Amino acid sequence: MAPKLISFGCSYTQYIYPTYADILKTTNRGVCGTGNDRIFYDIMQSYKNKELDDYDHVIVQWTSQYRFDYLKKDGWTFPDGNITVSKENKNIWKRLQYWFNEEYEYEKLINYMTVVENLIPKTIFMTMTDIDYPNLFLNHFESITGDYEFEDFKDKHPTIMQHIEVANKLAVKLNLTLDKDILLKCFEIDKTIKKTKHFSADAYTITY
């Protein structure tokens, strides 16, 4: 029986088209634009609820330290990516910029990784940015730049084909085989994106 997987991360894990997490048929808990605080929070909630006991491996794709999350009484702040250029959270950045500490954010991420690795030994770590941490499966995911051109912008996320490469490497590590039907669907979506240049999550979903 193939191992059961769950994944946490940002748009490099959950996006408008299939990512490595979808190709591997993980339970995908990624949130576009989210930061490490929310990723860590979501992991710990699943850990405390013993939800992770049902999985053989937990894939965690840590993201940029320039993201801000806070769980308000009415829900999370809008996951709008880099806080320094955020449109939705620009008022937060106006106040935050005066005491924002990049070194602290980096060290906080290292602490998060240390906690998760020790609490959940079956984790596999990937990082969006360049991080000095042992036992990383994939460091600096952001360096894998895509070449999709949509209606009026060039997408900097890894392409579907690049996600397939990452998924294949993970499959080797986890001793599993990628689903051929999912791969074929991914090839079709890749061709459609390149042909239509249309940015639409509805058109690029896969089911399994």
QUILIN-V422437 format. One record per residue. N is the residue number from 0. RES is the residue in one small letter. SS is DSSP state (helix for helix, strand for strand, loop for the rest). PSI is psi in whole degrees, -180 to 180 (999 if undefined). D_LAST is the distance of its C-alpha to the last C-alpha in Angstrom with 1 decimal. Layout:
{{N	RES	SS	PSI	D_LAST} {N	RES	SS	PSI	D_LAST}}
This chain:
{{0	m	loop	135	16.0} {1	a	loop	145	14.1} {2	p	loop	148	15.3} {3	k	loop	129	13.6} {4	l	strand	148	13.8} {5	i	strand	145	14.6} {6	s	strand	147	16.0} {7	f	strand	146	18.8} {8	g	loop	-163	20.5} {9	c	loop	-144	21.4} {10	s	loop	-13	20.3} {11	y	loop	-7	19.9} {12	t	loop	-39	16.9} {13	q	loop	115	15.7} {14	y	loop	-174	16.8} {15	i	loop	-21	16.5} {16	y	loop	167	14.6} {17	p	loop	137	12.0} {18	t	loop	-180	13.9} {19	y	helix	-37	14.1} {20	a	helix	-39	12.4} {21	d	helix	-39	9.1} {22	i	helix	-35	9.6} {23	l	loop	-1	10.3} {24	k	loop	42	7.3} {25	t	loop	162	10.2} {26	t	strand	107	11.1} {27	n	strand	110	12.5} {28	r	loop	16	16.0} {29	g	loop	151	17.5} {30	v	loop	120	19.9} {31	c	loop	133	21.3} {32	g	loop	-1	25.0} {33	t	loop	164	25.3} {34	g	loop	180	27.9} {35	n	helix	-29	28.4} {36	d	helix	-45	30.0} {37	r	helix	-38	27.0} {38	i	helix	-48	24.7} {39	f	helix	-44	27.1} {40	y	helix	-47	27.5} {41	d	helix	-40	23.8} {42	i	helix	-46	23.7} {43	m	helix	-35	26.9} {44	q	helix	-44	25.8} {45	s	helix	-37	22.8} {46	y	helix	-48	25.3} {47	k	helix	-31	27.9} {48	n	loop	3	25.6} {49	k	loop	20	24.6} {50	e	helix	-34	20.9} {51	l	helix	-13	20.7} {52	d	helix	-23	22.1} {53	d	helix	-5	18.7} {54	y	loop	147	17.4} {55	d	loop	-32	18.7} {56	h	strand	146	18.9} {57	v	strand	117	19.2} {58	i	strand	124	19.0} {59	v	strand	119	21.4} {60	q	strand	98	22.0} {61	w	strand	152	25.5} {62	t	loop	-163	26.7} {63	s	loop	146	30.1} {64	q	loop	-5	33.1} {65	y	loop	32	34.2} {66	r	strand	146	31.9} {67	f	loop	129	33.1} {68	d	loop	142	31.3} {69	y	loop	132	33.1} {70	l	strand	101	32.0} {71	k	strand	175	34.4} {72	k	loop	-27	35.1} {73	d	loop	15	33.0} {74	g	strand	179	30.1} {75	w	strand	149	29.4} {76	t	loop	153	31.3} {77	f	loop	128	29.3} {78	p	loop	91	27.2} {79	d	loop	27	29.1} {80	g	loop	-145	29.0} {81	n	strand	118	32.4} {82	i	helix	-26	34.9} {83	t	helix	-20	37.7} {84	v	helix	15	36.5} {85	s	loop	138	34.6} {86	k	loop	-46	35.4} {87	e	loop	-36	34.0} {88	n	loop	29	35.6} {89	k	helix	-31	38.7} {90	n	helix	-32	41.0} {91	i	helix	-44	39.6} {92	w	helix	-31	40.2} {93	k	helix	-34	43.8} {94	r	helix	-40	44.6} {95	l	helix	-33	42.3} {96	q	loop	-25	43.6} {97	y	loop	-19	47.0} {98	w	loop	11	45.8} {99	f	loop	132	42.4} {100	n	loop	103	42.6} {101	e	helix	-40	40.3} {102	e	helix	-39	41.6} {103	y	helix	-44	40.8} {104	e	helix	-38	37.2} {105	y	helix	-48	36.7} {106	e	helix	-35	38.3} {107	k	helix	-40	36.2} {108	l	helix	-44	33.0} {109	i	helix	-41	34.5} {110	n	helix	-43	35.3} {111	y	helix	-46	31.8} {112	m	helix	-41	30.4} {113	t	helix	-44	33.1} {114	v	helix	-50	32.4} {115	v	helix	-43	28.7} {116	e	helix	-37	29.2} {117	n	helix	-33	31.9} {118	l	helix	-35	30.2} {119	i	loop	84	26.8} {120	p	loop	-20	27.6} {121	k	loop	20	24.0} {122	t	strand	151	23.4} {123	i	strand	124	22.7} {124	f	strand	135	24.5} {125	m	strand	150	24.1} {126	t	strand	140	26.5} {127	m	loop	-41	26.6} {128	t	loop	175	30.4} {129	d	loop	115	32.8} {130	i	loop	138	33.4} {131	d	loop	91	35.8} {132	y	loop	136	34.0} {133	p	loop	159	33.7} {134	n	loop	35	30.6} {135	l	strand	131	28.4} {136	f	strand	-44	25.5} {137	l	strand	116	25.6} {138	n	loop	141	28.5} {139	h	loop	56	29.0} {140	f	helix	-33	25.6} {141	e	helix	-20	27.4} {142	s	helix	-13	29.4} {143	i	loop	90	26.4} {144	t	loop	139	27.2} {145	g	loop	179	25.3} {146	d	loop	22	26.9} {147	y	loop	134	25.0} {148	e	strand	114	27.6} {149	f	loop	-168	26.7} {150	e	loop	-51	29.2} {151	d	loop	21	31.7} {152	f	loop	158	30.5} {153	k	strand	125	29.3} {154	d	loop	131	26.2} {155	k	loop	-2	27.0} {156	h	loop	155	23.4} {157	p	loop	144	22.0} {158	t	loop	171	20.5} {159	i	helix	-41	17.0} {160	m	helix	-37	18.8} {161	q	helix	-35	20.5} {162	h	helix	-35	17.3} {163	i	helix	-40	16.2} {164	e	helix	-44	19.6} {165	v	helix	-44	19.2} {166	a	helix	-39	15.8} {167	n	helix	-40	17.5} {168	k	helix	-39	20.5} {169	l	helix	-38	18.6} {170	a	helix	-41	16.9} {171	v	helix	-45	20.5} {172	k	helix	-38	21.8} {173	l	helix	1	19.3} {174	n	loop	51	19.6} {175	l	loop	168	16.0} {176	t	loop	135	14.6} {177	l	loop	143	12.1} {178	d	loop	122	9.4} {179	k	helix	-37	11.4} {180	d	helix	-40	9.1} {181	i	helix	-41	7.8} {182	l	helix	-42	11.5} {183	l	helix	-41	12.6} {184	k	helix	-39	10.9} {185	c	helix	-40	12.5} {186	f	helix	-41	15.7} {187	e	helix	-43	15.8} {188	i	helix	-40	15.4} {189	d	helix	-45	18.0} {190	k	helix	-40	20.3} {191	t	helix	-44	20.0} {192	i	helix	-46	20.9} {193	k	helix	-30	23.9} {194	k	helix	-46	25.0} {195	t	helix	-25	24.8} {196	k	loop	33	25.3} {197	h	loop	132	23.7} {198	f	loop	98	22.5} {199	s	loop	117	19.9} {200	a	helix	-33	16.7} {201	d	helix	-29	15.9} {202	a	helix	-12	15.8} {203	y	loop	25	13.6} {204	t	loop	152	10.3} {205	i	loop	149	6.9} {206	t	loop	152	3.8} {207	y	loop	999	0.0}}
